Amino acid sequence: MAKANCIRIEENNAICPCKNTGCENHSICCECVAHHKKSESYPACLRYENTE
């Protein structure tokens, strides 16, 4: 899905914690989660931040 086709791109961009802003899936949550599922990793929004 292209960023222009994502109906929530502005809302997602405002809350997306991922620092990889050059990623083609940045702020397109459905594509981001699908990509990370294939690579068996977690997107930034599902990782715990170590605050200790």
Secondary structure, DSSP 8 states (H G I E B T S, - for coil): --GGG-TTHHHHHHH---S-TTSTTTT-HHHHHHHHHHTT---GGGS-----
